Amino acid sequence: MAGPASQKTAPSIRIPPGEAQKYYAADSLAFKVQNLERTPEGTLRSVVGPTPYEPDRGIKEEPATGVTRTLGTSNPHGIFHASLKAGMVDTLVIRAGSKLYRHCGWYRGWEEIDSGLSDETRPGYPDQFVTLNDLIIWTNGIDQARIIDTDGSSTIMGFAEKPSRPTARGPMSQNQDANTYANYYGYSWVGKIGTVGDLLSGQTSAVLEGSWYYYVLYEDFFGNLSAMSAPSTPVTTATIQSDPYNASLGLNASIGEDGSGNVTNPYAGSVAPQSGAELDDLTRQFLVELSSAPDNTAAMRVYRTQDTKNKGETPRFLVRIPNNRETSFPDNLSDQELGGPMPQTTQVPVFRTMCTHQGRLVIANTLEDPGIVRRSMLGLPGTFETDEFTYPDSGGAEVTALASHQGYLLAFTESSVYSLQDFKSPVPLSQGIGCVAPRSIKALPDGTLIWLGQDGFYGLSIGAKGGVGIQFLSGVIDRTTRYGLNRARKRLSVACVDPESQEYRCALAPSGQHFNKLVLAFDGKHWRRQEYDIHLADWVQLSDWRQYVLAIGKEVSGETSAEVQIRGGSERTEVFVMNRSTGVYTPPNRKVVYRSAWIRGDELGLVPLSVRTMYIGMIDAFDGNATVRFYRNGSWKEVVSMSDLKVIGVDDDSAVVSDTVGNAVIGTAKTHDPRLFWRQVPVGLETVGSWAFEIEVQYPTRLHLASFTFDMSVATGGNIRSRVPLRDDE
């Protein structure tokens, strides 16, 4: 936010001298704005707050079991709010240190819902949260992703490992009786499994040699499926001919090649007819054994092939076992009775970025493959099919961010933007423009999608006919975004949109610092600089009726001249309410600065001006004085200044506001509704090509600017033709 010397071009505004009753909005005339925010009415007012979300109210009773009221000095990582179940369940979740917490409003504290997570002080990617099907999904790019349910329970999303292969036993699994015929060894009981021969096979009234395989998939409590297990060892049967008309040997006898019984090799005569056996007596049932499953397993799905020697190798649904314990069961389902084919799923990888799009969870940048993008099955965020993936960049460049915006699925690298409308066929939208911070992506109310690139902020807009346009937005903050930020920490920048001011706000780490202390705010036209004197790790706009912006971070008492006191400690992790203040918290001793753009009489600044007076339209705020400085001809060297400009609409002859209720004053604030008033400031600049001004106040004084107008004339004319009307109460 430096001056013209540090900019490519000096911003300026042309104001025709002598134009009567011309007013200029404060936000449109600004060049540098520090610690001012835009109001819904278009004015600029002092940033207030932050204040702790759960301040110390002097509560003495012990919190409920599992609930903590303080987060200590643990590292702040992430915060998220969601209104689930059609707004019936509001869930506020944070991550501090190695734990996930849920806010418990009734107990005024935080309930631990997960632990044992990585606690990196300088992570490669920020924490990310999304919602799908009334579930909150969290990832940090290091640990397995978590699903947080409406009751606050946290479980691993899907399955990271393949299930153990099942064990299957049949007639040829082991010898148990040498005096039985073929297919009556091992686990062998009369059943319905087997392929019956026909005329084409030349084996009518026979059960053919066959082979079957088993697979298992785990299913979690949300319906997500694991990857398929490795196949079991084959369960096989030998060919055997039925002979229902000769029962002399019985079902438990074996037929040798010479027709004699009581042979020791049960398979030597396997093609011989089985005396006394009907065809149905020769089909089998098998035994299937499963290993125990992970704790988040709600059920185990078992699949079996048809006879792979005679019918096909596709695994098909066999049975769903509704538990995760070691179990065994007999399989007596014929090939014709099997269900649909087994889904070709893969395990859930650790991933660094994600979004939701059209009912699916889209993930990218896995530990094994930084350039891949995968999408889940519809409605199942933890189920990924093996062939549902794509590479946006043909060279496999790292995918740094994903976004779903106005029907478009967008994938970003550091130097490119791609559309994944056709998931398998990415279309490049830009080359040379990318995104470095996945949490910087937010959409303004007008539909403009904003993000942080290597050299500044960019905006993407979609036209009425579907065309996509990308433009550079940094403007007057260009030097700050190019050179004034910690490049190694850009990826951890986080953004939100203030529901009240409709501003896009991005928290970044300035050069030489490792924490997000600088906030750059954008209203669609103008940038502003804000400082809250906290290490802002993450923030979120609430989706409920309160419309708060909450942040998680650490106060920075002792780092600056401002002593921020929260519960008497320093470097404490807190959840803050931004733009709110309370009596239990001392805000930072921040400075508020408004600096105008360069004002010229013509585009080139060739017409000399005489500036007599400036009129400042302000809204009642807190009592106090402001300093006003004036500059000329492109130099930020102060020319004229005054330090006693009142920023509250008091009477000229008294410090008491005439229209208060019974002359009552609450602190230094007026009791009536804020009103517009004007302050006249003498300027006295003669024969200038360009000029600018700056207004500065120091906490606790607040500033609320509405508009400006000026008395100016062409230097050769000398006539004052522009005047602002007098205040109504003067």
C-alpha positions, 0 to 999 in steps of 0.5 A, a space after each residue: 500500500 505504498 505511494 506512487 514511487 512504489 507503483 507502476 502508475 500513480 492512481 489519480 482521479 480527475 476532478 473538474 475545477 469549479 464544478 458545483 455541488 459535486 460529491 465524491 464517495 470515500 471508497 471511490 476516491 481512496 488510494 490507501 485505506 488502512 483499518 477501515 471497512 465498507 458498510 452496506 451504505 457504501 461508507 467507510 468506518 473504522 474496523 473494530 474488534 476482534 473480541 473472544 467468542 467465549 470471553 471470560 465471564 467470571 464463571 466459576 462452575 466446572 465445565 461438563 466432562 469432555 468440555 474445555 473453556 480454554 484452548 491454551 497455547 496450542 497451534 491454531 489451524 482451522 475453523 468452520 461453521 455449517 447449518 446442517 439438517 436444513 438449518 436445524 443443526 448449527 455446528 461450529 468446528 475448530 482444529 487446535 493443536 492435534 485435536 478437533 473440537 466442536 463448540 458446545 453453546 450450553 456449556 460455553 466451551 469446546 468439546 473434543 471430538 478427535 485427537 492424535 492429528 498432526 500438529 505442524 507449525 508450518 504445514 504445507 497446506 491449510 486445513 480445509 472443510 466442506 459439507 456434503 449430505 449434511 456431513 462436514 468433511 475435513 482434511 489437512 493434507 497430512 492425516 486421513 480425512 475425517 467426516 464429522 456428523 451432525 451429532 459431533 462424532 468424528 470418524 475417518 472418511 472411508 477406508 485407507 487400506 484394502 480389506 484382508 482377503 477372505 478365506 474360502 473352503 470347499 471340497 478340495 481344501 483338505 483331506 478329511 476322509 479317504 473313503 469318500 468320493 470326489 467333491 466330498 473332501 474338505 468343507 463339502 456339503 450338498 448345496 446349489 453351487 456348481 456348473 451342470 453339464 449339457 449336450 454341448 459340453 458332452 457331460 450331461 447329468 454331470 457337475 463340471 470341474 469348476 473354480 470360484 473366487 471371493 472378494 470383500 468390501 468394507 462399508 462405513 456408517 455413511 455407506 462409503 465403500 472400501 477398495 476391493 480385497 485381493 481375491 481368495 484362493 480358488 475354491 474348486 470342484 472336480 467333474 463328477 457324473 451322476 448315476 441315480 440307478 445304481 445305489 449299491 455303493 451309496 453316496 459315501 463310496 468312491 468309484 475308481 477307474 476300474 469301477 471298484 470302490 474304496 480307493 484311496 485317491 478320491 479324484 482318480 475316478 472323478 469323471 466316473 458316474 457316482 452310483 446312487 447320486 442324483 444330479 442335485 446331490 453333486 452340487 456343493 456349498 462352501 465355507 467363507 471366513 472373514 477377518 475382523 474389520 476397522 472400527 468405522 466398518 458398519 458392514 462387510 460386503 462379500 462378492 463371488 465370481 461365477 464359475 470362472 472355468 465355465 461362466 465368467 470372472 466378474 465378481 457379483 454380490 453375494 451377501 452383506 454382513 452387518 458387523 465388523 467382527 470376524 465371522 464365517 458363513 456357508 455359501 449356498 447361492 447358485 451362480 444364477 442367484 448372485 447380484 450385481 457386479 462388484 464396484 471397482 473402488 480404490 482406497 481413500 488417499 491422503 489429499 491436500 485440497 478438495 471441493 464439492 461439485 454436483 453431489 460429489 466430493 472432488 479431491 486432488 493432490 494426493 501424497 502419491 500423485 500431486 497432479 491427479 484429480 479424483 471424484 467420489 461416487 454420487 452422494 458418497 464422499 468416501 467412495 472413489 472408483 478406480 477409473 474416475 480420475 483425470 490430470 488437468 495438466 498434461 505434464 502432471 503439474 501439482 494441483 494447488 486448488 479446486 473450486 466449484 463455481 456457477 456450475 463449473 468445476 475448476 482446477 488450479 495449478 500455480 500457473 494455470 486454470 482448467 475447466 473440468 466440465 468434461 471431467 476426463 477432458 480438461 480445458 485450459 482457461 488460462 496459461 501463466 495465471 494460477 492459484 497458490 492458496 486454496 483457501 483464498 478462493 471466494 466468490 463476491 456477491 456479484 459472482 466474481 470468483 477471487 483467488 491469490 496467484 503468485 503475483 497478485 489477486 485474480 478474478 474470474 467471471 462467467 458471462 451470460 452466454 457461458 464465456 469465462 473471463 479472468 482479470 488481474 485485480 491487485 491494482 494499487 496493491 500490486 507492489 504489496 502482493 508481488 513483494 510485500 508478502 512472505 512467499 513461503 507462506 502464501 499457500 496458507 493465506 485464507 479468505 472469507 466474505 463478510 456478510 455485512 460489508 460484502 467485502 472479500 477479505 484475505 489474511 496473509 503473512 507479510 514479508 519477514 513474518 510467519 503468520 497471517 497478520 495482514 488483511 487485504 479487503 476488496 469490495 469489487 472495486 477498491 482495496 483496503 488494508 486491515 490489521 487486527 494484531 492477531 495471528 489469524 490462522 483461519 476464519 469463516 463467515 457464519 451461515 446462521 442469522 448472526 452473520 458473524 465472521 469468526 476467526 481462530 488465531 493467537 493474540 500477539 501481546 508484546 509483539 507491537 506497542 499494543 498490549 492485547 490482554 485476553 484473560 491475562 495471558 499472551 500467545 493464547 489461542 482463541 476463537 474471535 468474533 471479528 468486527 465486534 467489541 466487548 467490555 472484557 477485551 482491550 482492542 489493539 491500539 491500531 491506527 486508522 488511515 485514509 489516503 486519497 488518490 491523486 486529484 488532478 484538473 486534467 488527465 495529465 495534470 497539466 492544468 494548475 489548480 488552486 485548492 482552497 477548502 475541503 469538506 469532509 462528510 462524516 458519520 457520528 462515531 466516537 469523540 476524538 480528533 483526527 490529523 489531516 495532511 496534504 500533499 502536492 505534485 506526486 510527492 508524499 512529503 507532507 505540505 500542510 497538516 492539522 491535528 484537531 479535526 473533530 470526528 463527532 458532530 458536536 456543537 461548535 461552542 460545547 462538547 455536549 451534543 444538543 440532541 442527546 436524551 437528557 444530555 446523557 452520554 454513553 462513554 463518549 458515544 452519542 445516544 442518537 442514531 448516527 447522522 451525516 455532518 460536514 467538517 470544513 478543512 482549509 487547504 491553501 494549495 496554490 498552483 498544483 498539478 496534482 494533490 492528495 490528502 490523508 486522514 488519520 486517527 488513533 484508537 480509541 477514536 473511530 472514523 466513519 467517512 461518507 464523502 468529500 467535496 472541494 473548493 477548487 479553481 483553475 489557478 489562473 481563474 481564482 474563482 471559488 465555484 464549488 460549495 457544500 451546504 451548511 450543516 442543518 444544525 449549524 
